[in-house]
Amino acid sequence: MKKRNTAACPHCKQGKDGAEHTLLECLKWEKERRQTQEEMCLVLNPDNIVQTMLEREEQWRSVQSLANKIMRAKELAEKEE
């Protein structure tokens, strides 16, 4: 990954790039996030994500899978820049 001079998200330009933005807010990853949330029958947010993951192993795996998908895609996109 290249070092950027700005904190803005390089994918949506609408937020500060960081873990919370990438996983829960970035428009670039909306499709992946929506699919996971539909499977889990809930909307992930900063207030419930940890509790959701700790409630059931299946939910842990769903959030983990979402994070892995997004990070792989993000790393690939940033390499191509």
N, C-alpha and C positions, 0 to 999 in steps of 0.2 A: 504494500500500500504506500502511496505517495503521501508525503506531509503536505497539508494544505495550509494556506494563510488565513483561512476563515473558519469560523465555528459553524457556519451554515451547512445544512444537510446538502450534500452534492447531488442527491437523488430527487428531492422534491423542492428544495430551496425555500421551504416554508417553516423550518424549525431548526433548532440547534442540534447538530449531530451528536448523538450520544445513545446509550443503551435504551433508555426509556423511549426516546423519540423513535429510534429504529424499530424496536419491537412492538410498540403500542400506538404510534401516531403517524409514522411516515406513509404518505400516500403511495409511494412506490411499492410497498409491501402489503397494500390493502387486501389484495386477492388472497394471499397466503394467510393473512391474519383472519379474514372473514371466514375462510374455509375451516380453520381450526376452531374458531369461536362457535360456528354452527355445529360442528361435531361435538363440542363440549356443552352446547346449549347455554352459553353465557358470554358476556362481553368482558374481556380482560381489561384491567386498568391498574394503575399503580397501587391502588388501595386493596385489590383483591388477588393479585397475581401470586404472591407467595402463599397465601392461605389456600388458594385454589390448587396449587401444585402439591401442597402438603396433605390435602384431603384424601387423594387417591393416587395410586401409582399410575393409573391410566392417564390422569390429568397431568401428572408430572411429565410423562413421556410425550404427551401432546404438545405441551409448552416447550419442552426440550427440542422436539422435532421442528417446531415452528422456528425457534431461535437458530437451530442449525441450518435450516433451509435459507433463512434470510441472510445469515452471516456468509454462507457459501456464495450466494448470489451477489451479495454486496462486495465481497472480496474480488469476485470475478469481474464485476462491473468496474471496480476501481483499478484493477490491473489493466483493463482495456483503455483507460483514460490516457 
